[in-house]
């Protein structure tokens, strides 16, 4: 399956490297961080979930976009993957065309995050530097995934207005993203956890959506 995926992505013009197990993948990614990693949960030697955990805990690889592959219908695996820091997921069996679309969407989000710089913003205890993809809380750096960073950007751009889940999906994951409300909730839960003392700045408006309750200084 890995070789078939690699073959299709190469046909689409991507440069692709394949690792036969999770430990080898970790070594390859640490040696030269890719623009995107596609990670199967069921990997030998080092599982996909353990691999994602290692990548997210390492400052050298913490922002590498990750798409996880999960078995069809196993929602638990999907939720766990998103909580660990995956930016998207595909379920087996999957269409190669869908996978290619997901890859393109995640890469677009990552590129937009780098190129769509909006300068340095101070939002209460949160400092958001879009130019350098840096978030700090009380001067402490916070490592966010591409999706978490874009969610925070979207909430900051709303300037206190409430954004519903569909608006957050459109702004953080793209207009054509096929995700559920639960996906956004999981990403926001992870974002809150990482913000630590500033977690309460992201407020849930029951039955409506979310807002960032801080002043834009």
C-alpha positions as CSV (number, residue, x, y, z in Angstrom):
1,X,0.0,0.0,0.0
2,X,2.8,2.4,0.8
3,X,4.4,1.8,-2.6
4,X,1.1,2.4,-4.3
5,X,0.5,5.6,-2.4
6,X,4.1,6.7,-3.3
7,X,3.6,5.9,-6.9
8,X,0.4,7.9,-7.2
9,X,1.9,10.9,-5.4
10,X,5.0,10.8,-7.6
11,X,2.7,10.9,-10.7
12,X,1.2,14.1,-9.2
13,X,4.7,15.6,-9.1
14,X,5.6,15.1,-5.4
15,X,9.0,13.9,-4.2
16,X,8.3,10.9,-2.0
17,X,10.3,8.8,0.4
18,X,8.9,5.6,2.0
19,X,9.8,4.2,5.4
20,X,9.1,0.5,6.2
21,X,8.6,1.1,9.9
22,X,7.9,3.8,12.4
23,X,11.5,4.0,13.8
24,X,13.0,4.4,10.3
25,X,10.4,7.1,9.5
26,X,11.4,9.0,12.7
27,X,15.1,8.8,11.8
28,X,14.4,10.0,8.2
29,X,12.1,12.9,9.3
30,X,14.6,14.1,11.9
31,X,17.4,14.0,9.4
32,X,15.5,16.1,6.9
33,X,12.0,17.4,7.8
34,X,9.6,16.9,4.9
35,X,6.8,19.3,3.8
36,X,4.3,16.6,4.8
37,X,4.2,13.2,6.5
38,X,1.6,10.5,5.8
39,X,1.5,8.2,8.8
40,X,-0.3,4.8,9.1
41,X,-1.3,4.0,12.6
42,X,-0.4,0.3,12.3
43,X,3.3,0.5,11.8
44,X,5.9,-2.1,12.9
45,X,8.7,-1.3,15.5
46,X,7.2,2.1,16.4
47,X,3.4,2.7,16.0
48,X,2.0,5.6,14.1
49,X,0.6,7.2,17.3
50,X,4.0,6.9,19.0
51,X,5.7,8.3,15.9
52,X,3.4,11.4,15.8
53,X,4.0,11.9,19.6
54,X,7.8,11.9,19.0
55,X,7.5,14.3,16.1
56,X,5.3,16.8,18.0
57,X,7.6,16.7,21.0
58,X,10.7,17.5,19.0
59,X,11.1,21.2,18.2
60,X,12.8,20.3,14.9
61,X,9.7,18.4,13.7
62,X,6.9,19.8,15.8
63,X,5.3,21.8,12.9
64,X,5.6,19.2,10.1
65,X,2.1,18.7,8.7
66,X,0.8,15.1,9.3
67,X,-2.0,13.1,7.7
68,X,-2.8,9.9,9.6
69,X,-4.3,6.8,8.1
70,X,-6.8,4.8,10.1
71,X,-8.9,1.7,9.7
72,X,-12.4,2.4,8.5
73,X,-15.0,3.2,11.2
74,X,-12.5,3.3,14.1
75,X,-13.5,6.8,15.4
76,X,-11.3,6.3,18.5
77,X,-8.2,6.1,16.4
78,X,-9.2,9.3,14.5
79,X,-9.8,11.2,17.8
80,X,-6.5,9.9,19.3
81,X,-4.6,10.9,16.1
82,X,-6.1,14.4,16.1
83,X,-5.4,14.9,19.8
84,X,-1.8,13.9,19.3
85,X,-1.4,16.6,16.7
86,X,-2.3,15.2,13.3
87,X,-3.6,17.8,10.9
88,X,-5.9,15.5,8.9
89,X,-6.8,11.8,8.5
90,X,-7.9,9.4,5.8
91,X,-9.8,6.2,6.6
92,X,-9.2,2.8,4.9
93,X,-10.2,1.8,2.3
94,X,-9.7,5.2,0.6
95,X,-9.7,6.6,-2.9
96,X,-6.3,7.6,-4.1
97,X,-7.9,10.8,-5.6
98,X,-9.2,11.7,-2.1
99,X,-5.8,11.1,-0.6
100,X,-4.2,13.4,-3.2
101,X,-6.8,16.0,-2.5
102,X,-6.2,15.8,1.2
103,X,-2.4,16.1,0.6
104,X,-2.9,19.2,-1.6
105,X,-5.2,20.8,1.0
106,X,-2.9,20.3,3.9
107,X,0.1,21.6,1.9
108,X,-2.0,24.7,0.9
109,X,-2.8,25.4,4.5
110,X,0.8,25.1,5.5
111,X,1.9,27.4,2.6
112,X,-0.8,29.9,3.4
113,X,0.2,30.0,7.0
114,X,3.8,30.8,6.0
115,X,2.9,33.3,3.3
116,X,-0.2,34.9,4.7
117,X,1.7,36.8,7.3
118,X,-0.2,39.3,9.4
119,X,2.5,40.5,11.6
120,X,2.9,40.4,15.4
121,X,-0.2,40.5,17.5
122,X,-0.7,40.5,21.2
123,X,-3.9,39.0,22.4
124,X,-4.1,39.3,26.1
125,X,-1.4,36.9,27.4
126,X,-1.0,35.4,23.9
127,X,1.6,36.7,21.4
128,X,1.0,35.6,17.8
129,X,3.7,36.1,15.2
130,X,2.4,34.8,11.9
131,X,5.6,35.8,10.0
132,X,7.6,33.3,12.0
133,X,4.8,30.9,13.0
134,X,5.5,31.5,16.7
135,X,3.0,31.6,19.5
136,X,3.9,32.5,23.1
137,X,1.9,32.6,26.3
138,X,3.4,34.8,28.9
139,X,6.7,34.7,27.0
140,X,6.7,30.9,26.9
141,X,6.8,29.4,23.4
142,X,4.0,27.1,22.4
143,X,4.3,24.5,19.6
144,X,1.2,24.2,17.5
145,X,0.3,22.1,14.5
146,X,-0.6,23.8,11.2
147,X,-4.3,23.3,11.9
148,X,-4.1,24.6,15.5
149,X,-2.2,27.6,14.4
150,X,-4.8,28.4,11.7
151,X,-7.6,28.0,14.2
152,X,-6.0,30.5,16.5
153,X,-5.4,32.8,13.6
154,X,-9.1,32.5,12.6
155,X,-10.3,33.2,16.1
156,X,-7.9,36.2,16.5
157,X,-9.1,37.6,13.1
158,X,-12.7,37.5,14.3
159,X,-11.8,40.1,16.9
160,X,-14.1,38.7,19.6
161,X,-16.9,37.6,17.3
162,X,-18.2,34.1,17.6
163,X,-17.3,31.7,14.8
164,X,-19.4,28.6,14.2
165,X,-17.8,25.2,13.4
166,X,-18.4,25.6,9.7
167,X,-16.7,28.9,9.6
168,X,-13.7,27.5,11.5
169,X,-13.5,24.5,9.2
170,X,-13.5,26.8,6.1
171,X,-10.9,29.2,7.6
172,X,-8.6,26.6,9.2
173,X,-9.0,23.6,6.9
174,X,-10.3,24.9,3.6
175,X,-13.6,25.2,1.8
176,X,-13.4,21.7,0.4
177,X,-12.3,19.9,3.6
178,X,-14.5,16.9,4.5
179,X,-14.5,17.0,8.3
180,X,-17.0,16.7,11.1
181,X,-17.9,19.1,14.0
182,X,-16.1,16.6,16.2
183,X,-12.9,17.2,14.3
184,X,-12.9,20.9,15.1
185,X,-13.8,20.2,18.7
186,X,-10.8,17.9,19.1
187,X,-8.4,20.4,17.5
188,X,-9.7,23.2,19.8
189,X,-9.4,20.9,22.9
190,X,-5.7,20.3,21.9
191,X,-5.2,24.0,21.3
192,X,-6.6,24.9,24.7
193,X,-4.4,22.4,26.4
194,X,-1.3,23.8,24.8
195,X,-2.2,27.4,25.7
196,X,-2.0,26.4,29.3
197,X,-2.8,29.4,31.5
198,X,-4.4,31.2,28.5
199,X,-6.8,28.3,27.7
200,X,-9.8,30.2,29.1
201,X,-9.3,32.8,26.4
202,X,-11.0,30.4,23.9
203,X,-14.6,30.5,25.0
204,X,-17.4,28.1,24.0
205,X,-20.6,29.8,23.1
206,X,-23.1,26.9,23.7
207,X,-25.1,26.1,20.6
208,X,-23.2,28.6,18.4
209,X,-19.5,28.2,18.3
210,X,-16.2,29.6,19.7
211,X,-14.7,33.0,20.2
212,X,-11.4,34.4,21.5
213,X,-12.2,36.6,24.5
214,X,-9.1,38.8,24.7
215,X,-8.2,42.3,23.6
216,X,-6.2,42.7,20.4
217,X,-3.3,44.9,21.5
